[in-house]
C-alpha cells in the first residue's frame, strides 16, 4: 500500500484568506443573467426527469434553452464591446 504524503499549505495559491476583489464581483454581476437562465434551464430539465415530458414541459425546456442562448449572446456582445473600447 502506498502512503499519501500531504504537503503543508505554504503556497499562496493554496491559501485563500481574502474577500473577492471589486473586479471579481463586477464579473459575477455581469454574468448573473446567464447564471439565472442556466438555473431556470436546469429546473425545467429536472422537472422532466422522472416522468414523461408533456407538451408544456417541452415548451418550458425550449424557452429556457433559448433564454440561455440569448444571455450567452448578450454576454459575448457586452464583452466584445468592452474589449473594443465601447465603440459601436
PDB file with SEQRES, HELIX, SHEET and CRYST1 records, atoms N, CA, C and O in Angstrom:
SEQRES   1 A   88  UNK UNK UNK UNK UNK UNK UNK UNK UNK UNK UNK UNK UNK          
SEQRES   2 A   88  UNK UNK UNK UNK UNK UNK UNK UNK UNK UNK UNK UNK UNK          
SEQRES   3 A   88  UNK UNK UNK UNK UNK UNK UNK UNK UNK UNK UNK UNK UNK          
SEQRES   4 A   88  UNK UNK UNK UNK UNK UNK UNK UNK UNK UNK UNK UNK UNK          
SEQRES   5 A   88  UNK UNK UNK UNK UNK UNK UNK UNK UNK UNK UNK UNK UNK          
SEQRES   6 A   88  UNK UNK UNK UNK UNK UNK UNK UNK UNK UNK UNK UNK UNK          
SEQRES   7 A   88  UNK UNK UNK UNK UNK UNK UNK UNK UNK UNK                      
HELIX    1 AA1 UNK A   22  UNK A   47  1                                  26    
HELIX    2 AA2 UNK A   55  UNK A   83  1                                  29    
CRYST1    1.000    1.000    1.000  90.00  90.00  90.00 P 1           1          
ATOM      1  N   UNK A   1       0.846  -1.172   0.000  1.00  0.00           N  
ATOM      2  CA  UNK A   1       0.000   0.000   0.000  1.00  0.00           C  
ATOM      3  C   UNK A   1       0.890   1.233   0.000  1.00  0.00           C  
ATOM      4  O   UNK A   1       1.850   1.319   0.766  1.00  0.00           O  
ATOM      5  N   UNK A   2       0.570   2.165  -0.847  1.00  0.00           N  
ATOM      6  CA  UNK A   2       1.344   3.400  -0.920  1.00  0.00           C  
ATOM      7  C   UNK A   2       0.792   4.411   0.078  1.00  0.00           C  
ATOM      8  O   UNK A   2      -0.419   4.521   0.271  1.00  0.00           O  
ATOM      9  N   UNK A   3       1.687   5.132   0.695  1.00  0.00           N  
ATOM     10  CA  UNK A   3       1.232   6.165   1.623  1.00  0.00           C  
ATOM     11  C   UNK A   3       1.103   7.494   0.885  1.00  0.00           C  
ATOM     12  O   UNK A   3       1.852   7.771  -0.052  1.00  0.00           O  
ATOM     13  N   UNK A   4       0.181   8.279   1.302  1.00  0.00           N  
ATOM     14  CA  UNK A   4      -0.043   9.594   0.706  1.00  0.00           C  
ATOM     15  C   UNK A   4       0.554  10.629   1.639  1.00  0.00           C  
ATOM     16  O   UNK A   4       0.211  10.695   2.819  1.00  0.00           O  
ATOM     17  N   UNK A   5       1.444  11.427   1.100  1.00  0.00           N  
ATOM     18  CA  UNK A   5       2.104  12.457   1.897  1.00  0.00           C  
ATOM     19  C   UNK A   5       1.443  13.790   1.597  1.00  0.00           C  
ATOM     20  O   UNK A   5       1.361  14.198   0.439  1.00  0.00           O  
ATOM     21  N   UNK A   6       0.980  14.459   2.612  1.00  0.00           N  
ATOM     22  CA  UNK A   6       0.373  15.769   2.413  1.00  0.00           C  
ATOM     23  C   UNK A   6       1.409  16.846   2.646  1.00  0.00           C  
ATOM     24  O   UNK A   6       2.245  16.746   3.544  1.00  0.00           O  
ATOM     25  N   UNK A   7       1.341  17.867   1.833  1.00  0.00           N  
ATOM     26  CA  UNK A   7       2.268  18.989   1.970  1.00  0.00           C  
ATOM     27  C   UNK A   7       1.574  20.123   2.703  1.00  0.00           C  
ATOM     28  O   UNK A   7       0.374  20.333   2.526  1.00  0.00           O  
ATOM     29  N   UNK A   8       2.304  20.847   3.513  1.00  0.00           N  
ATOM     30  CA  UNK A   8       1.682  21.983   4.191  1.00  0.00           C  
ATOM     31  C   UNK A   8       1.301  23.066   3.186  1.00  0.00           C  
ATOM     32  O   UNK A   8       1.952  23.228   2.154  1.00  0.00           O  
ATOM     33  N   UNK A   9       0.259  23.789   3.496  1.00  0.00           N  
ATOM     34  CA  UNK A   9      -0.234  24.837   2.603  1.00  0.00           C  
ATOM     35  C   UNK A   9       0.612  26.091   2.766  1.00  0.00           C  
ATOM     36  O   UNK A   9       0.176  27.075   3.365  1.00  0.00           O  
ATOM     37  N   UNK A  10       1.822  26.046   2.229  1.00  0.00           N  
ATOM     38  CA  UNK A  10       2.705  27.206   2.308  1.00  0.00           C  
ATOM     39  C   UNK A  10       2.618  28.059   1.062  1.00  0.00           C  
ATOM     40  O   UNK A  10       3.077  29.201   1.048  1.00  0.00           O  
ATOM     41  N   UNK A  11       2.040  27.515   0.033  1.00  0.00           N  
ATOM     42  CA  UNK A  11       1.936  28.247  -1.218  1.00  0.00           C  
ATOM     43  C   UNK A  11       0.810  29.271  -1.116  1.00  0.00           C  
ATOM     44  O   UNK A  11      -0.237  29.002  -0.527  1.00  0.00           O  
ATOM     45  N   UNK A  12       1.033  30.433  -1.689  1.00  0.00           N  
ATOM     46  CA  UNK A  12      -0.004  31.468  -1.704  1.00  0.00           C  
ATOM     47  C   UNK A  12      -1.185  31.076  -2.561  1.00  0.00           C  
ATOM     48  O   UNK A  12      -2.295  31.563  -2.345  1.00  0.00           O  
ATOM     49  N   UNK A  13      -0.962  30.188  -3.549  1.00  0.00           N  
ATOM     50  CA  UNK A  13      -2.043  29.750  -4.410  1.00  0.00           C  
ATOM     51  C   UNK A  13      -3.003  28.820  -3.680  1.00  0.00           C  
ATOM     52  O   UNK A  13      -4.181  28.745  -4.029  1.00  0.00           O  
ATOM     53  N   UNK A  14      -2.509  28.112  -2.672  1.00  0.00           N  
ATOM     54  CA  UNK A  14      -3.353  27.178  -1.949  1.00  0.00           C  
ATOM     55  C   UNK A  14      -4.164  27.850  -0.849  1.00  0.00           C  
ATOM     56  O   UNK A  14      -5.260  27.398  -0.520  1.00  0.00           O  
ATOM     57  N   UNK A  15      -3.643  28.900  -0.294  1.00  0.00           N  
ATOM     58  CA  UNK A  15      -4.328  29.560   0.818  1.00  0.00           C  
ATOM     59  C   UNK A  15      -5.153  30.731   0.288  1.00  0.00           C  
ATOM     60  O   UNK A  15      -4.627  31.618  -0.385  1.00  0.00           O  
ATOM     61  N   UNK A  16      -6.433  30.725   0.595  1.00  0.00           N  
ATOM     62  CA  UNK A  16      -7.314  31.817   0.196  1.00  0.00           C  
ATOM     63  C   UNK A  16      -7.909  32.410   1.452  1.00  0.00           C  
ATOM     64  O   UNK A  16      -8.749  31.785   2.100  1.00  0.00           O  
ATOM     65  N   UNK A  17      -7.490  33.589   1.797  1.00  0.00           N  
ATOM     66  CA  UNK A  17      -7.968  34.190   3.040  1.00  0.00           C  
ATOM     67  C   UNK A  17      -8.403  35.632   2.843  1.00  0.00           C  
ATOM     68  O   UNK A  17      -8.322  36.439   3.770  1.00  0.00           O  
ATOM     69  N   UNK A  18      -8.861  35.961   1.647  1.00  0.00           N  
ATOM     70  CA  UNK A  18      -9.317  37.325   1.416  1.00  0.00           C  
ATOM     71  C   UNK A  18     -10.664  37.311   0.713  1.00  0.00           C  
ATOM     72  O   UNK A  18     -11.105  36.281   0.203  1.00  0.00           O  
ATOM     73  N   UNK A  19     -11.290  38.433   0.697  1.00  0.00           N  
ATOM     74  CA  UNK A  19     -12.579  38.591   0.035  1.00  0.00           C  
ATOM     75  C   UNK A  19     -12.371  38.770  -1.463  1.00  0.00           C  
ATOM     76  O   UNK A  19     -11.275  39.118  -1.901  1.00  0.00           O  
ATOM     77  N   UNK A  20     -13.421  38.533  -2.255  1.00  0.00           N  
ATOM     78  CA  UNK A  20     -13.290  38.774  -3.698  1.00  0.00           C  
ATOM     79  C   UNK A  20     -13.048  40.255  -3.980  1.00  0.00           C  
ATOM     80  O   UNK A  20     -13.540  41.132  -3.270  1.00  0.00           O  
ATOM     81  N   UNK A  21     -12.293  40.501  -5.016  1.00  0.00           N  
ATOM     82  CA  UNK A  21     -11.998  41.880  -5.382  1.00  0.00           C  
ATOM     83  C   UNK A  21     -13.221  42.511  -6.048  1.00  0.00           C  
ATOM     84  O   UNK A  21     -14.172  41.817  -6.409  1.00  0.00           O  
ATOM     85  N   UNK A  22     -13.181  43.813  -6.204  1.00  0.00           N  
ATOM     86  CA  UNK A  22     -14.269  44.510  -6.879  1.00  0.00           C  
ATOM     87  C   UNK A  22     -14.404  44.045  -8.323  1.00  0.00           C  
ATOM     88  O   UNK A  22     -15.518  43.942  -8.837  1.00  0.00           O  
ATOM     89  N   UNK A  23     -13.296  43.768  -8.976  1.00  0.00           N  
ATOM     90  CA  UNK A  23     -13.331  43.295 -10.359  1.00  0.00           C  
ATOM     91  C   UNK A  23     -14.002  41.931 -10.453  1.00  0.00           C  
ATOM     92  O   UNK A  23     -14.775  41.677 -11.377  1.00  0.00           O  
ATOM     93  N   UNK A  24     -13.706  41.048  -9.492  1.00  0.00           N  
ATOM     94  CA  UNK A  24     -14.340  39.733  -9.487  1.00  0.00           C  
ATOM     95  C   UNK A  24     -15.838  39.842  -9.225  1.00  0.00           C  
ATOM     96  O   UNK A  24     -16.628  39.129  -9.844  1.00  0.00           O  
ATOM     97  N   UNK A  25     -16.228  40.713  -8.326  1.00  0.00           N  
ATOM     98  CA  UNK A  25     -17.654  40.918  -8.051  1.00  0.00           C  
ATOM     99  C   UNK A  25     -18.367  41.513  -9.256  1.00  0.00           C  
ATOM    100  O   UNK A  25     -19.506  41.150  -9.549  1.00  0.00           O  
ATOM    101  N   UNK A  26     -17.699  42.426  -9.954  1.00  0.00           N  
ATOM    102  CA  UNK A  26     -18.284  43.008 -11.164  1.00  0.00           C  
ATOM    103  C   UNK A  26     -18.463  41.946 -12.248  1.00  0.00           C  
ATOM    104  O   UNK A  26     -19.459  41.952 -12.972  1.00  0.00           O  
ATOM    105  N   UNK A  27     -17.492  41.033 -12.357  1.00  0.00           N  
ATOM    106  CA  UNK A  27     -17.592  39.964 -13.347  1.00  0.00           C  
ATOM    107  C   UNK A  27     -18.764  39.033 -13.035  1.00  0.00           C  
ATOM    108  O   UNK A  27     -19.485  38.613 -13.941  1.00  0.00           O  
ATOM    109  N   UNK A  28     -18.950  38.714 -11.764  1.00  0.00           N  
ATOM    110  CA  UNK A  28     -20.074  37.869 -11.370  1.00  0.00           C  
ATOM    111  C   UNK A  28     -21.388  38.583 -11.649  1.00  0.00           C  
ATOM    112  O   UNK A  28     -22.338  37.970 -12.136  1.00  0.00           O  
ATOM    113  N   UNK A  29     -21.447  39.866 -11.345  1.00  0.00           N  
ATOM    114  CA  UNK A  29     -22.664  40.636 -11.597  1.00  0.00           C  
ATOM    115  C   UNK A  29     -22.971  40.700 -13.090  1.00  0.00           C  
ATOM    116  O   UNK A  29     -24.136  40.658 -13.485  1.00  0.00           O  
ATOM    117  N   UNK A  30     -21.946  40.801 -13.913  1.00  0.00           N  
ATOM    118  CA  UNK A  30     -22.126  40.842 -15.356  1.00  0.00           C  
ATOM    119  C   UNK A  30     -22.670  39.519 -15.877  1.00  0.00           C  
ATOM    120  O   UNK A  30     -23.469  39.497 -16.813  1.00  0.00           O  
ATOM    121  N   UNK A  31     -22.238  38.419 -15.274  1.00  0.00           N  
ATOM    122  CA  UNK A  31     -22.663  37.095 -15.718  1.00  0.00           C  
ATOM    123  C   UNK A  31     -23.938  36.612 -15.040  1.00  0.00           C  
ATOM    124  O   UNK A  31     -24.437  35.543 -15.391  1.00  0.00           O  
ATOM    125  N   UNK A  32     -24.482  37.356 -14.087  1.00  0.00           N  
ATOM    126  CA  UNK A  32     -25.635  36.894 -13.320  1.00  0.00           C  
ATOM    127  C   UNK A  32     -26.855  36.563 -14.185  1.00  0.00           C  
ATOM    128  O   UNK A  32     -27.499  35.550 -13.912  1.00  0.00           O  
ATOM    129  N   UNK A  33     -27.218  37.350 -15.218  1.00  0.00           N  
ATOM    130  CA  UNK A  33     -28.365  36.944 -16.041  1.00  0.00           C  
ATOM    131  C   UNK A  33     -28.171  35.578 -16.697  1.00  0.00           C  
ATOM    132  O   UNK A  33     -29.120  34.801 -16.797  1.00  0.00           O  
ATOM    133  N   UNK A  34     -26.959  35.279 -17.142  1.00  0.00           N  
ATOM    134  CA  UNK A  34     -26.686  33.967 -17.729  1.00  0.00           C  
ATOM    135  C   UNK A  34     -26.787  32.877 -16.671  1.00  0.00           C  
ATOM    136  O   UNK A  34     -27.344  31.811 -16.933  1.00  0.00           O  
ATOM    137  N   UNK A  35     -26.266  33.127 -15.502  1.00  0.00           N  
ATOM    138  CA  UNK A  35     -26.332  32.141 -14.425  1.00  0.00           C  
ATOM    139  C   UNK A  35     -27.783  31.830 -14.079  1.00  0.00           C  
ATOM    140  O   UNK A  35     -28.143  30.665 -13.909  1.00  0.00           O  
ATOM    141  N   UNK A  36     -28.612  32.854 -13.973  1.00  0.00           N  
ATOM    142  CA  UNK A  36     -30.023  32.646 -13.647  1.00  0.00           C  
ATOM    143  C   UNK A  36     -30.746  31.899 -14.761  1.00  0.00           C  
ATOM    144  O   UNK A  36     -31.602  31.057 -14.489  1.00  0.00           O  
ATOM    145  N   UNK A  37     -30.409  32.202 -16.014  1.00  0.00           N  
ATOM    146  CA  UNK A  37     -31.024  31.493 -17.139  1.00  0.00           C  
ATOM    147  C   UNK A  37     -30.632  30.021 -17.124  1.00  0.00           C  
ATOM    148  O   UNK A  37     -31.462  29.157 -17.405  1.00  0.00           O  
ATOM    149  N   UNK A  38     -29.374  29.726 -16.798  1.00  0.00           N  
ATOM    150  CA  UNK A  38     -28.934  28.338 -16.718  1.00  0.00           C  
ATOM    151  C   UNK A  38     -29.613  27.606 -15.562  1.00  0.00           C  
ATOM    152  O   UNK A  38     -29.920  26.419 -15.680  1.00  0.00           O  
ATOM    153  N   UNK A  39     -29.847  28.290 -14.463  1.00  0.00           N  
ATOM    154  CA  UNK A  39     -30.571  27.677 -13.337  1.00  0.00           C  
ATOM    155  C   UNK A  39     -32.008  27.365 -13.750  1.00  0.00           C  
ATOM    156  O   UNK A  39     -32.527  26.302 -13.410  1.00  0.00           O  
ATOM    157  N   UNK A  40     -32.655  28.273 -14.476  1.00  0.00           N  
ATOM    158  CA  UNK A  40     -34.020  28.016 -14.949  1.00  0.00           C  
ATOM    159  C   UNK A  40     -34.060  26.824 -15.897  1.00  0.00           C  
ATOM    160  O   UNK A  40     -34.984  26.013 -15.835  1.00  0.00           O  
ATOM    161  N   UNK A  41     -33.062  26.712 -16.777  1.00  0.00           N  
ATOM    162  CA  UNK A  41     -32.993  25.562 -17.687  1.00  0.00           C  
ATOM    163  C   UNK A  41     -32.817  24.272 -16.895  1.00  0.00           C  
ATOM    164  O   UNK A  41     -33.462  23.265 -17.188  1.00  0.00           O  
ATOM    165  N   UNK A  42     -31.959  24.303 -15.912  1.00  0.00           N  
ATOM    166  CA  UNK A  42     -31.746  23.116 -15.077  1.00  0.00           C  
ATOM    167  C   UNK A  42     -33.030  22.735 -14.349  1.00  0.00           C  
ATOM    168  O   UNK A  42     -33.364  21.553 -14.268  1.00  0.00           O  
ATOM    169  N   UNK A  43     -33.742  23.704 -13.826  1.00  0.00           N  
ATOM    170  CA  UNK A  43     -35.020  23.429 -13.152  1.00  0.00           C  
ATOM    171  C   UNK A  43     -36.016  22.788 -14.112  1.00  0.00           C  
ATOM    172  O   UNK A  43     -36.706  21.835 -13.750  1.00  0.00           O  
ATOM    173  N   UNK A  44     -36.091  23.311 -15.339  1.00  0.00           N  
ATOM    174  CA  UNK A  44     -37.025  22.766 -16.322  1.00  0.00           C  
ATOM    175  C   UNK A  44     -36.643  21.336 -16.697  1.00  0.00           C  
ATOM    176  O   UNK A  44     -37.517  20.490 -16.883  1.00  0.00           O  
ATOM    177  N   UNK A  45     -35.349  21.064 -16.810  1.00  0.00           N  
ATOM    178  CA  UNK A  45     -34.917  19.713 -17.141  1.00  0.00           C  
ATOM    179  C   UNK A  45     -35.140  18.751 -15.980  1.00  0.00           C  
ATOM    180  O   UNK A  45     -35.491  17.591 -16.199  1.00  0.00           O  
ATOM    181  N   UNK A  46     -34.944  19.211 -14.761  1.00  0.00           N  
ATOM    182  CA  UNK A  46     -35.158  18.359 -13.592  1.00  0.00           C  
ATOM    183  C   UNK A  46     -36.621  17.953 -13.485  1.00  0.00           C  
ATOM    184  O   UNK A  46     -36.920  16.829 -13.083  1.00  0.00           O  
ATOM    185  N   UNK A  47     -37.529  18.843 -13.834  1.00  0.00           N  
ATOM    186  CA  UNK A  47     -38.952  18.516 -13.742  1.00  0.00           C  
ATOM    187  C   UNK A  47     -39.341  17.373 -14.670  1.00  0.00           C  
ATOM    188  O   UNK A  47     -40.336  16.691 -14.427  1.00  0.00           O  
ATOM    189  N   UNK A  48     -38.570  17.158 -15.723  1.00  0.00           N  
ATOM    190  CA  UNK A  48     -38.936  16.119 -16.691  1.00  0.00           C  
ATOM    191  C   UNK A  48     -38.145  14.827 -16.501  1.00  0.00           C  
ATOM    192  O   UNK A  48     -38.264  13.918 -17.322  1.00  0.00           O  
ATOM    193  N   UNK A  49     -37.356  14.722 -15.462  1.00  0.00           N  
ATOM    194  CA  UNK A  49     -36.512  13.539 -15.287  1.00  0.00           C  
ATOM    195  C   UNK A  49     -37.333  12.296 -14.961  1.00  0.00           C  
ATOM    196  O   UNK A  49     -37.114  11.244 -15.561  1.00  0.00           O  
ATOM    197  N   UNK A  50     -38.261  12.395 -14.036  1.00  0.00           N  
ATOM    198  CA  UNK A  50     -38.928  11.201 -13.525  1.00  0.00           C  
ATOM    199  C   UNK A  50     -40.319  10.955 -14.109  1.00  0.00           C  
ATOM    200  O   UNK A  50     -41.073  10.125 -13.602  1.00  0.00           O  
ATOM    201  N   UNK A  51     -40.649  11.675 -15.165  1.00  0.00           N  
ATOM    202  CA  UNK A  51     -41.953  11.458 -15.795  1.00  0.00           C  
ATOM    203  C   UNK A  51     -41.847  11.811 -17.268  1.00  0.00           C  
ATOM    204  O   UNK A  51     -40.940  12.535 -17.678  1.00  0.00           O  
ATOM    205  N   UNK A  52     -42.769  11.302 -18.055  1.00  0.00           N  
ATOM    206  CA  UNK A  52     -42.751  11.654 -19.479  1.00  0.00           C  
ATOM    207  C   UNK A  52     -43.006  13.159 -19.652  1.00  0.00           C  
ATOM    208  O   UNK A  52     -43.821  13.752 -18.947  1.00  0.00           O  
ATOM    209  N   UNK A  53     -42.303  13.740 -20.586  1.00  0.00           N  
ATOM    210  CA  UNK A  53     -42.440  15.183 -20.815  1.00  0.00           C  
ATOM    211  C   UNK A  53     -43.742  15.468 -21.568  1.00  0.00           C  
ATOM    212  O   UNK A  53     -44.035  14.856 -22.595  1.00  0.00           O  
ATOM    213  N   UNK A  54     -44.494  16.393 -21.038  1.00  0.00           N  
ATOM    214  CA  UNK A  54     -45.703  16.829 -21.723  1.00  0.00           C  
ATOM    215  C   UNK A  54     -45.338  17.944 -22.710  1.00  0.00           C  
ATOM    216  O   UNK A  54     -44.194  18.396 -22.759  1.00  0.00           O  
ATOM    217  N   UNK A  55     -46.312  18.367 -23.477  1.00  0.00           N  
ATOM    218  CA  UNK A  55     -46.072  19.457 -24.428  1.00  0.00           C  
ATOM    219  C   UNK A  55     -45.663  20.730 -23.690  1.00  0.00           C  
ATOM    220  O   UNK A  55     -44.799  21.473 -24.157  1.00  0.00           O  
ATOM    221  N   UNK A  56     -46.278  20.977 -22.550  1.00  0.00           N  
ATOM    222  CA  UNK A  56     -45.923  22.140 -21.739  1.00  0.00           C  
ATOM    223  C   UNK A  56     -44.484  22.045 -21.237  1.00  0.00           C  
ATOM    224  O   UNK A  56     -43.759  23.039 -21.232  1.00  0.00           O  
ATOM    225  N   UNK A  57     -44.074  20.857 -20.819  1.00  0.00           N  
ATOM    226  CA  UNK A  57     -42.686  20.658 -20.372  1.00  0.00           C  
ATOM    227  C   UNK A  57     -41.708  20.914 -21.505  1.00  0.00           C  
ATOM    228  O   UNK A  57     -40.675  21.556 -21.310  1.00  0.00           O  
ATOM    229  N   UNK A  58     -42.032  20.413 -22.686  1.00  0.00           N  
ATOM    230  CA  UNK A  58     -41.154  20.621 -23.842  1.00  0.00           C  
ATOM    231  C   UNK A  58     -41.020  22.106 -24.168  1.00  0.00           C  
ATOM    232  O   UNK A  58     -39.930  22.581 -24.488  1.00  0.00           O  
ATOM    233  N   UNK A  59     -42.124  22.831 -24.087  1.00  0.00           N  
ATOM    234  CA  UNK A  59     -42.079  24.285 -24.339  1.00  0.00           C  
ATOM    235  C   UNK A  59     -41.233  24.987 -23.288  1.00  0.00           C  
ATOM    236  O   UNK A  59     -40.439  25.873 -23.604  1.00  0.00           O  
ATOM    237  N   UNK A  60     -41.410  24.580 -22.032  1.00  0.00           N  
ATOM    238  CA  UNK A  60     -40.664  25.199 -20.936  1.00  0.00           C  
ATOM    239  C   UNK A  60     -39.161  25.003 -21.116  1.00  0.00           C  
ATOM    240  O   UNK A  60     -38.385  25.941 -20.932  1.00  0.00           O  
ATOM    241  N   UNK A  61     -38.747  23.778 -21.479  1.00  0.00           N  
ATOM    242  CA  UNK A  61     -37.331  23.495 -21.696  1.00  0.00           C  
ATOM    243  C   UNK A  61     -36.820  24.265 -22.910  1.00  0.00           C  
ATOM    244  O   UNK A  61     -35.730  24.837 -22.866  1.00  0.00           O  
ATOM    245  N   UNK A  62     -37.596  24.286 -23.993  1.00  0.00           N  
ATOM    246  CA  UNK A  62     -37.179  25.004 -25.200  1.00  0.00           C  
ATOM    247  C   UNK A  62     -37.020  26.499 -24.927  1.00  0.00           C  
ATOM    248  O   UNK A  62     -36.053  27.111 -25.380  1.00  0.00           O  
ATOM    249  N   UNK A  63     -37.946  27.081 -24.202  1.00  0.00           N  
ATOM    250  CA  UNK A  63     -37.834  28.509 -23.878  1.00  0.00           C  
ATOM    251  C   UNK A  63     -36.642  28.787 -22.975  1.00  0.00           C  
ATOM    252  O   UNK A  63     -35.956  29.796 -23.134  1.00  0.00           O  
ATOM    253  N   UNK A  64     -36.399  27.891 -22.027  1.00  0.00           N  
ATOM    254  CA  UNK A  64     -35.250  28.064 -21.142  1.00  0.00           C  
ATOM    255  C   UNK A  64     -33.949  27.961 -21.928  1.00  0.00           C  
ATOM    256  O   UNK A  64     -33.020  28.730 -21.683  1.00  0.00           O  
ATOM    257  N   UNK A  65     -33.867  27.009 -22.883  1.00  0.00           N  
ATOM    258  CA  UNK A  65     -32.662  26.895 -23.723  1.00  0.00           C  
ATOM    259  C   UNK A  65     -32.461  28.157 -24.553  1.00  0.00           C  
ATOM    260  O   UNK A  65     -31.347  28.666 -24.674  1.00  0.00           O  
ATOM    261  N   UNK A  66     -33.559  28.656 -25.123  1.00  0.00           N  
ATOM    262  CA  UNK A  66     -33.459  29.880 -25.922  1.00  0.00           C  
ATOM    263  C   UNK A  66     -33.010  31.062 -25.076  1.00  0.00           C  
ATOM    264  O   UNK A  66     -32.247  31.910 -25.541  1.00  0.00           O  
ATOM    265  N   UNK A  67     -33.479  31.120 -23.841  1.00  0.00           N  
ATOM    266  CA  UNK A  67     -33.063  32.208 -22.953  1.00  0.00           C  
ATOM    267  C   UNK A  67     -31.574  32.105 -22.619  1.00  0.00           C  
ATOM    268  O   UNK A  67     -30.877  33.118 -22.560  1.00  0.00           O  
ATOM    269  N   UNK A  68     -31.088  30.883 -22.400  1.00  0.00           N  
ATOM    270  CA  UNK A  68     -29.659  30.689 -22.134  1.00  0.00           C  
ATOM    271  C   UNK A  68     -28.847  31.145 -23.340  1.00  0.00           C  
ATOM    272  O   UNK A  68     -27.849  31.849 -23.189  1.00  0.00           O  
ATOM    273  N   UNK A  69     -29.272  30.746 -24.535  1.00  0.00           N  
ATOM    274  CA  UNK A  69     -28.547  31.159 -25.741  1.00  0.00           C  
ATOM    275  C   UNK A  69     -28.558  32.673 -25.904  1.00  0.00           C  
ATOM    276  O   UNK A  69     -27.546  33.266 -26.277  1.00  0.00           O  
ATOM    277  N   UNK A  70     -29.694  33.301 -25.629  1.00  0.00           N  
ATOM    278  CA  UNK A  70     -29.784  34.757 -25.747  1.00  0.00           C  
ATOM    279  C   UNK A  70     -28.884  35.446 -24.727  1.00  0.00           C  
ATOM    280  O   UNK A  70     -28.232  36.440 -25.047  1.00  0.00           O  
ATOM    281  N   UNK A  71     -28.844  34.930 -23.512  1.00  0.00           N  
ATOM    282  CA  UNK A  71     -27.984  35.534 -22.487  1.00  0.00           C  
ATOM    283  C   UNK A  71     -26.510  35.339 -22.814  1.00  0.00           C  
ATOM    284  O   UNK A  71     -25.694  36.226 -22.565  1.00  0.00           O  
ATOM    285  N   UNK A  72     -26.166  34.173 -23.375  1.00  0.00           N  
ATOM    286  CA  UNK A  72     -24.775  33.958 -23.793  1.00  0.00           C  
ATOM    287  C   UNK A  72     -24.395  34.936 -24.894  1.00  0.00           C  
ATOM    288  O   UNK A  72     -23.305  35.508 -24.881  1.00  0.00           O  
ATOM    289  N   UNK A  73     -25.304  35.123 -25.851  1.00  0.00           N  
ATOM    290  CA  UNK A  73     -25.061  36.084 -26.931  1.00  0.00           C  
ATOM    291  C   UNK A  73     -24.877  37.486 -26.377  1.00  0.00           C  
ATOM    292  O   UNK A  73     -23.945  38.193 -26.760  1.00  0.00           O  
ATOM    293  N   UNK A  74     -25.760  37.887 -25.480  1.00  0.00           N  
ATOM    294  CA  UNK A  74     -25.674  39.229 -24.906  1.00  0.00           C  
ATOM    295  C   UNK A  74     -24.384  39.411 -24.109  1.00  0.00           C  
ATOM    296  O   UNK A  74     -23.746  40.460 -24.188  1.00  0.00           O  
ATOM    297  N   UNK A  75     -24.005  38.400 -23.348  1.00  0.00           N  
ATOM    298  CA  UNK A  75     -22.776  38.475 -22.568  1.00  0.00           C  
ATOM    299  C   UNK A  75     -21.557  38.579 -23.486  1.00  0.00           C  
ATOM    300  O   UNK A  75     -20.637  39.355 -23.225  1.00  0.00           O  
ATOM    301  N   UNK A  76     -21.561  37.801 -24.546  1.00  0.00           N  
ATOM    302  CA  UNK A  76     -20.455  37.860 -25.510  1.00  0.00           C  
ATOM    303  C   UNK A  76     -20.385  39.225 -26.173  1.00  0.00           C  
ATOM    304  O   UNK A  76     -19.299  39.776 -26.357  1.00  0.00           O  
ATOM    305  N   UNK A  77     -21.544  39.773 -26.533  1.00  0.00           N  
ATOM    306  CA  UNK A  77     -21.561  41.099 -27.147  1.00  0.00           C  
ATOM    307  C   UNK A  77     -21.067  42.163 -26.185  1.00  0.00           C  
ATOM    308  O   UNK A  77     -20.320  43.057 -26.584  1.00  0.00           O  
ATOM    309  N   UNK A  78     -21.474  42.082 -24.916  1.00  0.00           N  
ATOM    310  CA  UNK A  78     -21.007  43.064 -23.933  1.00  0.00           C  
ATOM    311  C   UNK A  78     -19.504  42.953 -23.724  1.00  0.00           C  
ATOM    312  O   UNK A  78     -18.816  43.966 -23.600  1.00  0.00           O  
ATOM    313  N   UNK A  79     -18.992  41.725 -23.686  1.00  0.00           N  
ATOM    314  CA  UNK A  79     -17.553  41.531 -23.516  1.00  0.00           C  
ATOM    315  C   UNK A  79     -16.806  42.034 -24.737  1.00  0.00           C  
ATOM    316  O   UNK A  79     -15.723  42.605 -24.602  1.00  0.00           O  
ATOM    317  N   UNK A  80     -17.358  41.836 -25.921  1.00  0.00           N  
ATOM    318  CA  UNK A  80     -16.725  42.323 -27.139  1.00  0.00           C  
ATOM    319  C   UNK A  80     -16.683  43.823 -27.191  1.00  0.00           C  
ATOM    320  O   UNK A  80     -15.694  44.400 -27.644  1.00  0.00           O  
ATOM    321  N   UNK A  81     -17.747  44.479 -26.732  1.00  0.00           N  
ATOM    322  CA  UNK A  81     -17.764  45.941 -26.708  1.00  0.00           C  
ATOM    323  C   UNK A  81     -16.768  46.488 -25.709  1.00  0.00           C  
ATOM    324  O   UNK A  81     -16.123  47.509 -25.952  1.00  0.00           O  
ATOM    325  N   UNK A  82     -16.644  45.801 -24.576  1.00  0.00           N  
ATOM    326  CA  UNK A  82     -15.692  46.256 -23.563  1.00  0.00           C  
ATOM    327  C   UNK A  82     -14.259  46.144 -24.066  1.00  0.00           C  
ATOM    328  O   UNK A  82     -13.430  47.007 -23.781  1.00  0.00           O  
ATOM    329  N   UNK A  83     -13.966  45.083 -24.812  1.00  0.00           N  
ATOM    330  CA  UNK A  83     -12.615  44.908 -25.343  1.00  0.00           C  
ATOM    331  C   UNK A  83     -12.327  45.876 -26.484  1.00  0.00           C  
ATOM    332  O   UNK A  83     -11.186  46.291 -26.684  1.00  0.00           O  
ATOM    333  N   UNK A  84     -13.368  46.232 -27.229  1.00  0.00           N  
ATOM    334  CA  UNK A  84     -13.184  47.136 -28.362  1.00  0.00           C  
ATOM    335  C   UNK A  84     -13.159  48.593 -27.915  1.00  0.00           C  
ATOM    336  O   UNK A  84     -13.015  49.490 -28.746  1.00  0.00           O  
ATOM    337  N   UNK A  85     -13.292  48.832 -26.651  1.00  0.00           N  
ATOM    338  CA  UNK A  85     -13.261  50.184 -26.146  1.00  0.00           C  
ATOM    339  C   UNK A  85     -14.609  50.855 -26.128  1.00  0.00           C  
ATOM    340  O   UNK A  85     -14.700  52.069 -25.942  1.00  0.00           O  
ATOM    341  N   UNK A  86     -15.664  50.078 -26.320  1.00  0.00           N  
ATOM    342  CA  UNK A  86     -17.010  50.615 -26.247  1.00  0.00           C  
ATOM    343  C   UNK A  86     -17.473  51.284 -27.533  1.00  0.00           C  
ATOM    344  O   UNK A  86     -18.547  51.885 -27.556  1.00  0.00           O  
ATOM    345  N   UNK A  87     -16.693  51.196 -28.597  1.00  0.00           N  
ATOM    346  CA  UNK A  87     -17.094  51.803 -29.858  1.00  0.00           C  
ATOM    347  C   UNK A  87     -18.139  50.932 -30.514  1.00  0.00           C  
ATOM    348  O   UNK A  87     -18.003  49.709 -30.536  1.00  0.00           O  
ATOM    349  N   UNK A  88     -19.179  51.541 -31.049  1.00  0.00           N  
ATOM    350  CA  UNK A  88     -20.238  50.770 -31.678  1.00  0.00           C  
ATOM    351  C   UNK A  88     -20.073  50.736 -33.175  1.00  0.00           C  
ATOM    352  O   UNK A  88     -20.883  50.125 -33.872  1.00  0.00           O  
TER     353      UNK A  88                                                      
END                                                                             
